[in-house]
Amino acid sequence: MIRDRRTRIVATLGPASAAPDRIRALAEAGVDVFRLNFSHGAKADHATALAAVRAAEAEVGRPLAALADLQGPKFRIGAFASGEVHLSVGQALRLDGDPAPGDGRRVALPHPEMLRVLAPGARILLDDGKVRLRVTARDGEAVETSVEAGDRLSDHKGAAVPGVAIPTSALTDKDRSDLEFALRAGVDWVALSFVQRAADMAELRRLVAGRAAVLAKIEKPAALGELEAICDLSDALMVARGDLGVELDPPEVPVAQKTIIRAARARGLPVIVATQMLDSMTHAPAPTRAEASDVANGVYEGADALMLSGETAAGDYPLETVAMMDAIIRRVEADPNWPRMMRAEYEGDGEDVDTLIAAATRAAEARSTACLVAWTNTGVTVRRLARERPAHPIIALAPDLTSARRLALVWGLEPRVMAQPDDPDALATTAARLATDLGFARPGERIVVIFGPPRGRPGAADTLRLMHAPQIG
């Protein structure tokens, strides 16, 4: 299956989509990466879903990636004696460490690390910002607050403190258990939630130890201040607009999105834009016009992938949602202005683009060029090539399925598994034949082939050949 688009689609699995026949249908509709959300579901459910993804991969004939998304530290208030309370603006509400059921005057915040950093003037957002509190005073290990907005608050709602770094690891005990399970199961990517600092990604990378690629979810304002250092320790980024939108004022979210995408593209890191992209399709057969524009904007910005969350995990129209996202992406990529607008988001200075990649990108601009074929041992060469957003698709030939699956997330790549021949002439001929067989090139069209010494050092591609697609048969 060849997709007529460069931007990739990530779909979250859940009750609406985890059945094997649904997973195959989603892959046929255009999903490239399947997200296993460890905030929900049992390990056995995720294992069953992953097995179905692998079966679908064999049936559709192209690598599919599996992304394990760890829950991360989720701060929540305690319970109320009556299950919920009704608040009024200006009302006092005490937050403390007492586990006793709360009422309209107090409720537990069973996270001492959060309570310790709350100072007078700090904002506290509960239930995804539906209830907003302002700290008025400290009282030992408790804080007094005043209600600024919201009228209903029920048990165990989430709590966030915008602009305040919480001194806690991004990996909880649950995350560590889930991580080991996911790695043993053989996932291709691991995403870490609520990254605040580069040390969080360093810890994840140490635990993963090369068994999967690692992705930083940028959803805490504190992470924006360490974005460059986080990039140094990540294989990909995600613009996680859900929680990021809780802690940032709404006008700041699109600016943060562009900042994260530009940082990732400058490093050649894949970047995913996530949350509420086609949210209305959770319960409706068509998106709003604003949602269609949101998806299109991610494509114009040059994001590697766009992600569906509840739309495919628990929605009424998971297949239709993927088909709609696929159609919007393809329509934008057919816009003659798309390449120029996408490249304007990241022009680059050319200083860290080596001669081979630059030559391949220029060769891809020729009208007679049909596609590029790059042999890669580690993925370094093809990711650098994809960063330049060439005009034609890139067939990425990896030595094993593990490497090919990780590349399924990257913009413009069609990963396939193929051992690299030792003979350069055979290598170039094989690449041209494959491009023709897959339908990327018609007989006589030009193919740009990039390769290096077999089993060479990472990123060591040093040869560019211009081939012509052979006659079929």
Backbone torsions as a table, in degrees:
resi	resn	phi	psi	omega
1	MET	NA	121.5	178.7
2	ILE	-108.7	129.8	179.4
3	ARG	-97.5	134.4	-178.3
4	ASP	-87.9	55.8	177.4
5	ARG	-162.1	157.5	179.9
6	ARG	-98.0	-35.1	-177.7
7	THR	-76.3	136.0	-173.8
8	ARG	-94.9	161.2	-178.9
9	ILE	-119.6	129.6	174.0
10	VAL	-108.9	130.9	179.4
11	ALA	-124.4	135.9	179.2
12	THR	-87.7	133.2	178.3
13	LEU	-89.7	146.8	179.4
14	GLY	-169.5	-164.3	-176.1
15	PRO	-54.8	-31.2	-177.0
16	ALA	-82.6	-9.7	-169.1
17	SER	-142.1	-0.9	-170.6
18	ALA	-84.4	-8.5	177.9
19	ALA	-66.4	144.4	-177.0
20	PRO	-53.9	-41.0	-179.3
21	ASP	-68.1	-33.4	176.9
22	ARG	-68.6	-41.2	-179.7
23	ILE	-62.5	-43.1	177.7
24	ARG	-63.6	-42.7	179.6
25	ALA	-61.8	-39.2	177.7
26	LEU	-64.9	-40.0	177.4
27	ALA	-63.8	-41.2	178.9
28	GLU	-67.2	-29.5	178.0
29	ALA	-75.8	-15.2	174.4
30	GLY	129.2	5.2	179.5
31	VAL	-69.0	135.6	179.0
32	ASP	-105.5	-32.4	-176.8
33	VAL	-132.6	131.4	176.9
34	PHE	-105.2	126.0	-177.4
35	ARG	-96.6	126.3	173.4
36	LEU	-100.2	109.6	-174.3
37	ASN	-90.5	105.0	-176.4
38	PHE	-78.6	5.0	169.7
39	SER	-75.5	-16.6	-178.5
40	HIS	-136.7	153.6	173.4
41	GLY	84.7	156.3	178.4
42	ALA	-87.6	160.6	178.7
43	LYS	-57.2	-38.5	-179.5
44	ALA	-61.9	-37.2	178.0
45	ASP	-63.5	-42.6	179.7
46	HIS	-67.1	-37.6	178.2
47	ALA	-63.3	-42.2	178.7
48	THR	-64.5	-42.4	179.2
49	ALA	-64.2	-41.5	-179.7
50	LEU	-63.9	-40.3	177.3
51	ALA	-61.4	-37.6	178.6
52	ALA	-68.5	-35.6	176.4
53	VAL	-62.9	-43.3	179.7
54	ARG	-65.1	-37.5	177.8
55	ALA	-66.9	-41.3	178.6
56	ALA	-63.6	-38.2	178.5
57	GLU	-56.9	-45.7	-179.7
58	ALA	-65.1	-32.5	-176.7
59	GLU	-78.4	-37.0	-178.2
60	VAL	-87.4	-14.5	172.5
61	GLY	79.4	24.2	174.2
62	ARG	-147.3	151.0	-178.5
63	PRO	-62.8	137.0	174.3
64	LEU	-120.8	136.1	-178.5
65	ALA	-96.1	148.2	174.3
66	ALA	-115.0	125.4	-177.4
67	LEU	-112.4	118.2	175.0
68	ALA	-91.4	117.7	-177.8
69	ASP	-104.1	107.1	-178.2
70	LEU	-73.7	146.8	-174.7
71	GLN	-68.0	-40.8	-177.0
72	GLY	76.9	176.7	-178.4
73	PRO	-73.9	115.9	179.6
74	LYS	-109.6	116.5	-179.3
75	PHE	-89.1	130.9	-178.2
76	ARG	-137.0	151.9	172.1
77	ILE	-78.2	172.1	178.5
78	GLY	-83.0	-158.3	-177.8
79	ALA	-100.0	162.9	174.7
80	PHE	-109.1	149.0	-179.1
81	ALA	-58.7	-34.1	-178.8
82	SER	-102.1	7.0	-179.7
83	GLY	87.8	-26.7	177.3
84	GLU	-162.2	162.4	175.1
85	VAL	-134.3	158.5	174.7
86	HIS	-111.3	129.5	-174.2
87	LEU	-110.8	163.3	175.1
88	SER	-133.0	151.0	-179.4
89	VAL	-60.9	132.8	-178.3
90	GLY	92.5	-10.6	180.0
91	GLN	-68.3	143.9	176.5
92	ALA	-85.0	138.2	176.4
93	LEU	-140.5	122.7	-177.9
94	ARG	-92.7	135.5	174.4
95	LEU	-113.3	125.5	-176.7
96	ASP	-145.7	179.8	-178.4
97	GLY	-93.3	7.3	-179.9
98	ASP	-72.9	120.8	-177.0
99	PRO	-74.8	-5.1	-179.7
100	ALA	-60.2	145.8	178.8
101	PRO	-54.5	142.6	-176.1
102	GLY	-90.6	-179.2	177.2
103	ASP	-147.1	-160.9	-178.8
104	GLY	-71.8	-6.3	-178.4
105	ARG	-106.0	-27.2	-178.7
106	ARG	-153.6	160.6	173.2
107	VAL	-156.3	152.8	-179.6
108	ALA	-73.3	142.2	166.6
109	LEU	-123.3	87.0	-168.9
110	PRO	-77.1	46.8	-179.8
111	HIS	-136.4	87.2	-176.9
112	PRO	-57.6	-31.1	179.7
113	GLU	-64.6	-30.7	176.4
114	MET	-79.0	-43.8	-179.4
115	LEU	-58.6	-36.3	-176.0
116	ARG	-66.8	-27.6	-175.7
117	VAL	-95.9	0.6	180.0
118	LEU	-83.2	121.4	179.9
119	ALA	-119.6	158.6	177.2
120	PRO	-51.9	133.6	-177.7
121	GLY	99.7	-18.2	-179.0
122	ALA	-67.7	144.7	174.6
123	ARG	-93.4	142.5	175.0
124	ILE	-124.9	125.9	179.3
125	LEU	-108.0	125.4	179.1
126	LEU	-114.6	148.5	176.3
127	ASP	55.0	55.3	179.1
128	ASP	55.3	34.2	175.1
129	GLY	88.1	1.1	179.1
130	LYS	-68.3	-28.8	174.3
131	VAL	-118.0	129.7	-177.7
132	ARG	-123.4	128.4	-179.9
133	LEU	-118.1	156.3	173.4
134	ARG	-125.3	127.1	179.2
135	VAL	-70.1	127.5	179.7
136	THR	-105.5	-25.8	-178.7
137	ALA	-165.8	156.7	171.6
138	ARG	-101.6	147.5	176.7
139	ASP	-139.8	84.5	-175.6
140	GLY	66.4	-120.0	179.4
141	GLU	-93.7	9.5	178.9
142	ALA	-116.9	165.8	176.3
143	VAL	-131.8	147.5	173.2
144	GLU	-98.8	136.4	-179.3
145	THR	-131.0	164.4	174.7
146	SER	-121.8	135.6	-179.7
147	VAL	-75.0	123.6	178.2
148	GLU	-101.8	-24.0	179.5
149	ALA	-162.3	154.5	178.0
150	GLY	102.4	150.7	-178.7
151	ASP	-131.8	-14.6	-179.0
152	ARG	-131.1	134.0	-179.7
153	LEU	-140.9	126.5	-178.2
154	SER	-118.3	-179.7	-172.5
155	ASP	-57.7	141.6	164.9
156	HIS	58.5	32.7	176.4
157	LYS	-76.1	152.6	-178.0
158	GLY	-68.5	152.2	-179.8
159	ALA	-128.2	136.6	178.0
160	ALA	-137.4	149.8	-179.8
161	VAL	-124.8	95.0	-176.7
162	PRO	-59.2	136.2	173.8
163	GLY	77.4	4.5	-179.3
164	VAL	-119.8	124.6	176.7
165	ALA	-80.5	126.6	179.6
166	ILE	-90.7	124.2	-177.6
167	PRO	-75.1	77.0	179.0
168	THR	-146.8	155.0	176.9
169	SER	-70.5	146.4	176.2
170	ALA	-75.0	-9.3	179.8
171	LEU	-109.1	115.1	176.1
172	THR	-87.4	173.3	175.7
173	ASP	-60.1	-38.7	176.8
174	LYS	-62.0	-43.2	179.6
175	ASP	-60.6	-41.1	-179.0
176	ARG	-64.4	-40.6	177.0
177	SER	-66.1	-44.9	178.8
178	ASP	-63.4	-37.9	-179.0
179	LEU	-62.6	-48.4	-179.5
180	GLU	-62.0	-40.8	177.3
181	PHE	-61.5	-47.9	-177.6
182	ALA	-62.8	-40.1	179.8
183	LEU	-68.3	-40.3	176.5
184	ARG	-64.2	-35.0	179.6
185	ALA	-71.5	-22.2	175.8
186	GLY	96.8	34.6	176.0
187	VAL	-66.9	160.8	-176.6
188	ASP	-96.9	-32.1	-179.7
189	TRP	-131.2	146.7	172.8
190	VAL	-124.7	126.1	179.2
191	ALA	-105.8	134.0	179.0
192	LEU	-104.9	125.0	-178.3
193	SER	-87.1	153.7	173.7
194	PHE	56.2	40.6	174.9
195	VAL	-63.6	130.8	177.8
196	GLN	-112.8	-30.1	-173.4
197	ARG	-147.0	164.5	-179.5
198	ALA	-61.3	-31.4	-179.6
199	ALA	-60.7	-29.2	177.4
200	ASP	-62.5	-44.6	179.5
201	MET	-71.7	-31.8	176.4
202	ALA	-62.6	-40.5	178.8
203	GLU	-65.7	-44.1	178.8
204	LEU	-62.4	-46.1	-178.9
205	ARG	-60.0	-37.9	178.8
206	ARG	-64.5	-41.6	-178.7
207	LEU	-71.7	-37.0	-179.4
208	VAL	-70.8	-37.9	174.6
209	ALA	52.4	43.8	174.4
210	GLY	80.4	0.4	-177.7
211	ARG	-77.3	-11.5	176.0
212	ALA	-158.0	166.1	172.1
213	ALA	-84.4	151.2	-174.1
214	VAL	-115.5	141.6	-175.0
215	LEU	-127.6	133.6	178.5
216	ALA	-98.6	122.7	174.6
217	LYS	-87.8	117.8	-179.3
218	ILE	-93.4	100.0	-178.3
219	GLU	-138.1	6.1	175.6
220	LYS	-118.4	131.2	177.9
221	PRO	-54.7	-31.7	179.5
222	ALA	-60.4	-31.5	-179.3
223	ALA	-66.9	-29.1	179.5
224	LEU	-63.5	-30.8	178.6
225	GLY	-74.1	-17.5	178.8
226	GLU	-118.9	26.9	-171.0
227	LEU	-60.2	-43.6	-178.4
228	GLU	-63.3	-43.3	179.3
229	ALA	-67.4	-36.0	177.1
230	ILE	-65.3	-40.2	176.7
231	CYS	-58.6	-37.8	-179.0
232	ASP	-59.2	-27.0	-173.3
233	LEU	-111.4	10.7	-175.8
234	SER	-121.4	152.0	173.7
235	ASP	-96.4	-13.4	178.3
236	ALA	-165.2	164.0	177.1
237	LEU	-126.1	156.7	171.8
238	MET	-128.8	131.2	171.5
239	VAL	-84.6	93.0	-174.5
240	ALA	-89.0	85.6	-167.3
241	ARG	-73.5	-14.2	-179.6
242	GLY	-63.1	-67.3	179.8
243	ASP	-72.3	-30.1	176.0
244	LEU	-61.8	-37.6	179.3
245	GLY	-72.1	-19.5	175.5
246	VAL	-74.6	-41.5	-172.8
247	GLU	-90.5	-18.8	175.9
248	LEU	-104.8	149.9	172.8
249	ASP	-64.9	144.9	-176.5
250	PRO	-49.1	-40.8	179.6
251	PRO	-64.1	-19.0	-177.7
252	GLU	-84.3	-20.6	-172.9
253	VAL	-64.5	-48.9	178.9
254	PRO	-63.2	-31.0	176.7
255	VAL	-67.6	-43.0	177.4
256	ALA	-62.3	-39.5	179.1
257	GLN	-58.6	-47.9	-179.9
258	LYS	-64.5	-38.1	179.4
259	THR	-61.8	-44.6	-178.1
260	ILE	-68.0	-44.4	179.8
261	ILE	-61.6	-43.9	-179.7
262	ARG	-64.7	-39.6	178.7
263	ALA	-63.6	-41.5	179.7
264	ALA	-67.1	-45.6	-178.5
265	ARG	-64.7	-35.0	177.6
266	ALA	-62.6	-31.6	179.7
267	ARG	-91.5	-7.3	-174.2
268	GLY	72.7	26.4	177.4
269	LEU	-95.0	135.9	173.3
270	PRO	-60.0	144.8	-179.8
271	VAL	-136.0	133.1	-179.6
272	ILE	-108.3	136.4	169.5
273	VAL	-102.0	127.5	-170.7
274	ALA	-133.7	158.8	169.1
275	THR	90.6	120.9	171.6
276	GLN	61.0	28.0	-177.9
277	MET	-67.4	-42.4	176.0
278	LEU	-131.6	47.0	-169.0
279	ASP	-58.9	-36.5	-177.7
280	SER	-65.5	-21.3	178.9
281	MET	-76.2	-0.5	170.8
282	THR	-58.9	-35.8	-178.2
283	HIS	-132.4	10.2	179.6
284	ALA	-134.1	149.2	-176.4
285	PRO	-79.1	-3.5	180.0
286	ALA	-143.0	151.5	-179.5
287	PRO	-83.9	169.3	170.1
288	THR	-77.6	162.3	178.2
289	ARG	-64.2	-34.7	179.4
290	ALA	-65.5	-38.4	178.9
291	GLU	-66.9	-41.1	176.6
292	ALA	-59.6	-39.9	177.8
293	SER	-67.5	-34.7	178.5
294	ASP	-63.9	-45.6	176.7
295	VAL	-60.7	-46.9	-179.5
296	ALA	-59.8	-39.4	-179.6
297	ASN	-61.8	-40.2	177.3
298	GLY	-61.4	-36.1	178.2
299	VAL	-69.7	-44.6	178.5
300	TYR	-62.8	-31.0	178.7
301	GLU	-74.9	-12.9	178.8
302	GLY	85.6	22.7	175.3
303	ALA	-61.0	145.2	178.2
304	ASP	-70.0	-38.2	-175.0
305	ALA	-148.7	154.2	174.2
306	LEU	-119.3	142.6	-171.7
307	MET	-116.8	140.3	171.6
308	LEU	-106.2	134.8	-176.7
309	SER	-111.2	-99.2	-179.8
310	GLY	-62.5	-24.7	-178.8
311	GLU	-57.1	-40.6	179.8
312	THR	-100.5	-24.4	-177.9
313	ALA	-74.6	-41.3	-173.2
314	ALA	-137.0	9.5	-174.6
315	GLY	-82.4	170.1	179.2
316	ASP	-84.5	-16.3	-173.6
317	TYR	-133.8	56.1	-175.8
318	PRO	-61.8	-42.8	-179.0
319	LEU	-68.5	-42.8	179.3
320	GLU	-63.6	-33.9	179.4
321	THR	-66.5	-44.5	177.9
322	VAL	-63.5	-43.2	179.1
323	ALA	-61.6	-38.5	178.9
324	MET	-67.0	-44.5	178.4
325	MET	-62.3	-42.5	178.2
326	ASP	-59.0	-43.6	-178.4
327	ALA	-66.6	-40.2	178.9
328	ILE	-64.8	-44.6	179.6
329	ILE	-59.8	-48.9	-178.3
330	ARG	-62.2	-37.5	179.1
331	ARG	-64.9	-42.5	179.3
332	VAL	-65.1	-42.2	-177.6
333	GLU	-70.7	-13.0	173.5
334	ALA	-87.6	-7.7	179.0
335	ASP	-70.6	123.8	179.6
336	PRO	-58.0	-23.7	179.9
337	ASN	-85.4	-10.3	-174.8
338	TRP	-58.8	-49.4	-178.7
339	PRO	-57.8	-43.1	-178.5
340	ARG	-65.6	-43.8	-178.9
341	MET	-67.0	-39.4	179.7
342	MET	-65.9	-43.3	-179.0
343	ARG	-71.1	-26.5	177.6
344	ALA	-65.2	-24.3	177.2
345	GLU	-71.2	-24.7	175.4
346	TYR	-150.7	98.1	178.0
347	GLU	-81.9	-34.1	-176.6
348	GLY	73.2	159.2	179.0
349	ASP	-104.6	-2.3	176.3
350	GLY	78.7	-9.9	-173.9
351	GLU	-70.7	-30.7	-178.2
352	ASP	-107.3	18.5	174.5
353	VAL	-100.8	115.0	-175.0
354	ASP	-71.8	166.6	-172.2
355	THR	-60.2	-40.3	-177.3
356	LEU	-63.5	-46.2	-179.7
357	ILE	-64.7	-41.4	178.8
358	ALA	-62.4	-42.1	180.0
359	ALA	-66.1	-40.8	179.6
360	ALA	-64.6	-40.2	179.6
361	THR	-64.9	-42.0	178.2
362	ARG	-64.9	-41.1	-179.8
363	ALA	-63.9	-31.4	-179.3
364	ALA	-71.0	-14.4	179.7
365	GLU	-78.1	-17.7	-177.0
366	ALA	-66.4	141.8	-179.0
367	ARG	-61.0	-31.3	-175.9
368	SER	-78.5	-9.2	-179.3
369	THR	-80.2	134.4	179.7
370	ALA	-100.8	-39.2	-177.6
371	CYS	-166.3	172.9	173.8
372	LEU	-115.8	146.8	174.6
373	VAL	-127.2	124.8	-178.4
374	ALA	-127.1	126.0	172.7
375	TRP	-85.4	136.4	-177.3
376	THR	-143.1	140.1	176.0
377	ASN	-92.8	-37.5	-175.4
378	THR	-119.0	-10.2	-176.0
379	GLY	96.1	-8.4	-176.4
380	VAL	-62.0	-48.8	-176.3
381	THR	-61.8	-46.6	-175.5
382	VAL	-71.8	-30.5	176.0
383	ARG	-67.8	-38.6	177.3
384	ARG	-66.3	-36.3	177.6
385	LEU	-67.8	-42.9	179.7
386	ALA	-64.5	-32.3	179.8
387	ARG	-57.8	-32.1	-178.2
388	GLU	-80.2	-4.0	176.7
389	ARG	50.0	60.8	178.7
390	PRO	-64.5	163.2	-172.4
391	ALA	-73.0	-15.7	-174.5
392	HIS	-123.8	159.2	-179.3
393	PRO	-64.7	157.7	-177.8
394	ILE	-119.8	119.4	171.7
395	ILE	-86.6	117.6	-178.2
396	ALA	-102.0	113.0	-177.5
397	LEU	-98.2	110.8	-175.8
398	ALA	-106.2	154.0	-175.9
399	PRO	-76.5	-15.7	-177.7
400	ASP	-151.4	165.1	-175.3
401	LEU	-68.4	-33.3	178.8
402	THR	-58.9	-47.5	179.4
403	SER	-65.6	-40.6	-178.2
404	ALA	-65.0	-39.8	179.7
405	ARG	-63.1	-40.1	-179.9
406	ARG	-63.9	-30.0	-179.2
407	LEU	-77.8	-10.2	-179.5
408	ALA	-64.0	-17.4	179.7
409	LEU	-84.1	-16.2	-168.0
410	VAL	-87.1	138.1	-179.7
411	TRP	-52.2	130.8	168.9
412	GLY	76.0	-3.8	-176.0
413	LEU	-91.8	137.3	168.3
414	GLU	-112.1	91.5	-175.9
415	PRO	-75.2	141.4	173.6
416	ARG	-141.9	157.7	179.9
417	VAL	-98.4	124.7	177.2
418	MET	-161.5	127.8	177.6
419	ALA	-69.3	142.3	-177.3
420	GLN	-83.1	121.8	177.3
421	PRO	-63.6	152.6	178.8
422	ASP	-75.3	-31.6	-176.4
423	ASP	-84.5	122.5	-178.0
424	PRO	-58.2	-37.3	179.9
425	ASP	-66.9	-43.3	178.2
426	ALA	-64.9	-35.7	179.9
427	LEU	-62.7	-48.9	-178.5
428	ALA	-66.4	-40.6	179.6
429	THR	-64.9	-41.8	178.9
430	THR	-62.0	-41.9	179.6
431	ALA	-62.7	-44.2	-179.7
432	ALA	-65.2	-40.5	178.4
433	ARG	-63.5	-42.4	-179.5
434	LEU	-64.0	-43.7	179.3
435	ALA	-59.2	-37.1	178.4
436	THR	-71.4	-44.9	-178.2
437	ASP	-63.2	-35.2	-179.3
438	LEU	-79.6	-8.9	178.0
439	GLY	89.8	11.5	178.6
440	PHE	-80.3	-24.1	-177.0
441	ALA	-136.6	142.7	174.0
442	ARG	-96.0	154.1	-179.1
443	PRO	-49.6	129.5	178.6
444	GLY	95.9	-18.5	179.0
445	GLU	-74.2	155.3	-175.5
446	ARG	-85.4	142.0	178.3
447	ILE	-126.0	129.7	177.3
448	VAL	-93.5	120.5	-177.0
449	VAL	-114.2	129.4	-179.7
450	ILE	-121.8	135.0	177.9
451	PHE	-159.9	169.9	176.9
452	GLY	-136.5	-171.0	178.6
453	PRO	-61.8	139.5	175.9
454	PRO	-56.2	138.1	-179.9
455	ARG	54.6	34.1	179.8
456	GLY	-76.9	-177.3	179.3
457	ARG	-72.3	155.9	-178.8
458	PRO	-56.5	134.0	177.7
459	GLY	72.8	20.0	-172.9
460	ALA	-93.5	16.2	177.2
461	ALA	-56.3	130.3	-174.4
462	ASP	-137.4	7.3	-175.4
463	THR	-132.5	135.5	176.4
464	LEU	-124.6	128.7	176.8
465	ARG	-123.8	139.7	173.1
466	LEU	-101.9	116.0	-178.1
467	MET	-115.2	167.3	173.9
468	HIS	-119.5	137.8	-177.3
469	ALA	-61.2	131.3	-177.8
470	PRO	-78.7	165.8	172.9
471	GLN	-66.8	140.7	179.7
472	ILE	-81.8	135.5	178.0
473	GLY	108.2	NA	NA
